[in-house]
Amino acid sequence: MCTLQLIWLAIVQGLTEFLPVSSSGHLILFAEFTDFPDQGIAVDIALHIGSLFAVLIYFHKTIWQMICGVCKNKLLPNFSDDGNRLAYLIAIASVPALIAGFMLRNYGMEWLRNPKIIGWTILLYGLLLYAADRYGKVTRKMTDLKIKDALFIGLAQCLALIPGTSRSGVTITMARFLGVDRSEAAKFSMLLSVLTIAAAGALECFRLFRRGNPTEILWAADAALYSFMASFLVIFVMLKWLQKATYLPFVVYRVVLGIALILYSYEIF
């Protein structure tokens, strides 16, 4: 694997992780439609770790408020404290995907890295995003979310283990169905990525160091660095965009790409 491939992968990751278009699907398709070899799950997760650090730095005030809220209440839930409340909602919403991800990672995921699967998931979940954004209300903020809302969003996040679904896309879709404002839905989705990506990253780092391949470790570190830079920029631009726009451009992109992939995969053209 060369530096140029890692840079391109980081750009793809940065552009697609927080946009509702599926970063994992695009990372797989990058190898499918270029001369570069498939980078594998380890590098994919390293790229996601770069995005994780971008979230931690961009939302450092909110995350610090969450940490203070939890510590001030001695790790006990206290929903009258905004920081504590948000921290526990994020934790609750993360549990389903953490369980599902651990099970799937240990029982095989390679068979999911398939253009046919990605084509259908990109298309179908794009249409679902359109329905949620078109008909969902925009009356709720993150502070209005309840435990059951967090669970619904967390269960939706499990679907993102299938490439092409989009973790941000499916969690934003559920939040929009629940009436959460577009920008607030995106913020909650980004914060929700912290625990799931951190857990997957910790597991993959353990496996990387256990294999003891210095080259593979350097590839992963470089991928994370490049991804961090691209992801930070995209977070800034996306949140500004959603203050005055809808998700329609991303829906159109998903529908066009999904149809093209389906036609390609089934050798229709």
C-alpha positions in Angstrom: 0.0 0.0 0.0 1.4 3.4 -0.9 1.0 6.9 0.6 -1.0 8.1 -2.4 -3.6 5.4 -1.8 -3.8 6.3 1.9 -4.3 10.0 1.1 -7.1 9.2 -1.4 -8.8 6.9 1.1 -8.6 9.6 3.8 -10.2 12.1 1.4 -13.0 9.6 0.7 -13.4 8.9 4.4 -13.5 12.6 5.3 -16.0 13.4 2.6 -18.3 10.5 3.4 -18.2 9.7 7.1 -20.4 12.5 8.3 -22.3 13.0 5.1 -25.2 10.5 5.0 -23.8 8.6 2.0 -21.8 5.7 3.6 -18.1 6.0 4.2 -17.6 2.2 4.5 -19.4 1.6 1.2 -17.2 4.3 -0.6 -14.0 2.9 0.9 -14.8 -0.6 -0.5 -15.9 0.9 -3.9 -12.6 2.8 -4.1 -10.7 -0.4 -4.4 -13.3 -1.9 -6.7 -13.1 1.0 -9.3 -9.4 1.9 -9.1 -6.1 0.0 -9.6 -5.4 0.1 -5.9 -5.7 -3.1 -3.8 -8.5 -3.5 -1.2 -7.1 -1.9 1.9 -8.9 -4.2 4.3 -10.9 -3.7 7.4 -7.9 -2.7 9.6 -7.2 0.4 7.5 -10.9 1.2 7.2 -11.1 1.3 11.0 -8.0 3.4 11.2 -9.6 5.9 8.8 -12.6 6.0 11.1 -10.4 6.6 14.1 -9.1 9.7 12.3 -12.7 10.9 12.0 -13.2 10.1 15.7 -10.4 12.5 16.7 -12.0 15.2 14.4 -15.3 14.8 16.4 -13.5 14.9 19.7 -11.7 18.2 18.9 -14.6 19.9 17.0 -17.1 19.1 19.8 -14.6 19.4 22.7 -16.8 21.8 24.7 -19.8 19.6 24.5 -17.8 16.5 25.3 -16.1 18.2 28.3 -19.6 19.2 29.5 -20.7 15.6 29.3 -17.6 14.4 31.2 -18.1 17.0 33.9 -21.8 16.1 34.2 -21.0 12.4 34.7 -18.2 13.1 37.2 -20.1 15.7 39.1 -23.0 13.2 39.7 -20.5 10.4 40.6 -21.3 8.4 37.5 -25.0 8.3 38.4 -27.7 9.4 35.9 -29.1 12.8 36.6 -31.2 14.0 33.7 -31.6 17.5 35.2 -28.0 18.1 34.3 -27.7 18.7 30.6 -24.2 17.3 30.3 -25.0 14.2 32.3 -28.2 13.6 30.4 -26.5 13.8 27.0 -23.7 11.6 28.1 -26.2 8.9 29.2 -28.3 9.2 26.0 -25.2 8.7 23.9 -24.1 5.7 26.0 -27.6 4.2 25.8 -27.8 4.7 22.0 -24.3 3.1 21.6 -25.0 -0.2 23.3 -26.9 -2.0 20.5 -24.2 -1.2 17.9 -21.4 -2.2 20.3 -23.0 -5.6 20.9 -23.9 -6.2 17.2 -20.5 -4.9 16.0 -18.6 -7.2 18.3 -20.6 -10.2 17.3 -20.3 -9.5 13.5 -16.6 -8.6 13.7 -15.9 -12.0 15.3 -18.1 -14.0 12.9 -16.9 -12.5 9.6 -17.6 -9.3 7.7 -15.7 -9.8 4.5 -18.7 -11.2 2.6 -20.5 -7.9 3.2 -17.8 -6.0 1.1 -19.8 -6.6 -2.0 -20.9 -4.0 -4.7 -24.3 -5.7 -5.0 -25.0 -5.2 -1.3 -23.6 -1.7 -1.3 -25.7 -0.7 -4.3 -29.0 -1.8 -2.7 -28.3 -0.3 0.7 -27.1 3.0 -0.8 -30.3 3.2 -2.8 -32.9 2.0 -0.3 -31.6 3.9 2.7 -31.2 7.0 0.5 -35.0 6.8 -0.2 -35.7 6.3 3.5 -33.6 9.4 4.3 -35.7 11.4 1.8 -38.9 10.2 3.4 -37.7 11.1 6.9 -36.3 14.5 5.9 -39.4 15.4 3.8 -42.0 14.4 6.3 -40.2 14.6 9.6 -40.9 17.6 11.8 -38.1 20.0 12.8 -39.4 20.8 16.3 -37.0 19.0 18.6 -33.4 19.5 19.8 -30.9 17.1 21.3 -32.1 18.3 24.7 -35.6 17.1 23.9 -34.5 13.4 23.3 -35.7 10.8 25.7 -34.3 7.4 26.6 -36.6 5.6 24.1 -35.5 8.0 21.4 -31.9 7.2 22.1 -32.7 3.5 21.9 -34.5 3.9 18.6 -31.5 5.8 17.1 -29.1 3.2 18.6 -31.0 0.3 17.1 -30.9 2.1 13.7 -27.2 2.4 14.0 -26.8 -1.4 14.0 -28.0 -1.4 10.4 -24.8 0.6 9.5 -22.7 -2.5 10.0 -23.9 -3.4 6.5 -21.7 -1.4 4.1 -23.6 1.2 2.1 -26.1 1.9 4.8 -24.2 4.8 6.3 -23.9 5.1 10.0 -24.5 8.9 9.9 -27.3 8.4 7.3 -29.3 5.9 9.2 -29.0 7.6 12.6 -29.9 11.0 11.1 -32.8 9.3 9.3 -34.2 7.9 12.6 -33.6 11.2 14.4 -35.5 13.0 11.6 -38.4 10.5 11.9 -38.4 11.4 15.6 -38.8 15.1 14.7 -35.3 16.3 15.5 -34.0 19.4 13.7 -31.6 18.7 10.8 -28.5 20.3 12.3 -29.2 18.8 15.8 -29.7 15.3 14.2 -26.3 15.6 12.6 -24.7 16.7 15.8 -26.2 13.8 17.8 -25.1 11.4 15.0 -21.5 12.7 15.2 -21.3 12.5 18.9 -22.8 9.0 18.8 -19.9 7.9 16.6 -17.4 8.4 19.5 -18.1 5.2 21.5 -18.7 2.9 18.6 -15.6 4.0 16.6 -13.5 4.0 19.8 -14.6 0.5 20.6 -13.9 -0.8 17.1 -10.6 1.1 17.0 -9.5 -0.3 20.3 -10.2 -3.9 19.2 -8.5 -3.4 15.9 -5.4 -1.8 17.5 -5.1 -4.7 19.8 -5.2 -7.1 16.8 -2.7 -5.0 14.9 -0.2 -4.9 17.7 -0.7 -8.6 18.4 0.2 -9.4 14.7 3.3 -7.2 15.2 3.6 -6.0 11.6 5.3 -2.6 11.8 4.4 -1.7 8.2 0.7 -2.4 8.8 0.8 -0.3 12.0 2.4 2.6 10.1 -0.2 2.4 7.3 -3.0 2.5 9.9 -1.4 5.5 11.7 -0.9 7.5 8.5 -4.5 6.7 7.4 -5.8 8.0 10.8 -3.8 11.2 10.4 -4.9 12.0 6.9 -8.5 11.1 7.7 -8.5 13.4 10.8 -7.6 16.4 8.6 -10.3 15.7 6.0 -13.0 14.9 8.5 -12.5 18.0 10.6 -13.1 20.2 7.5 -16.2 18.3 6.5 -17.8 18.6 9.9 -17.4 22.3 9.8 -18.8 22.7 6.3 -21.7 20.2 6.8 -23.0 21.9 10.0 -23.0 25.3 8.3 -24.8 23.8 5.3 -27.6 22.2 7.4 -28.4 25.5 9.0 -30.1 26.6 5.8 -30.5 23.5 3.6 -32.0 20.0 3.5 -30.5 16.5 2.9 -32.0 16.4 -0.7 -28.6 16.6 -2.5 -27.3 13.6 -0.6 -30.5 11.7 -1.4 -30.1 12.4 -5.1 -26.5 11.3 -5.0 -27.4 8.1 -3.2 -30.1 7.2 -5.6 -28.0 7.8 -8.7 -25.0 5.9 -7.2 -27.2 3.1 -6.0 -28.8 2.5 -9.3 -25.5 2.7 -11.1 -24.0 0.1 -8.8 -26.9 -2.2 -9.1 -26.7 -2.0 -12.9 -23.0 -2.6 -12.8 -23.2 -5.5 -10.3 -25.8 -7.4 -12.2 -23.9 -6.7 -15.5 -26.8 -4.8 -17.0 -24.4 -2.4 -18.6 
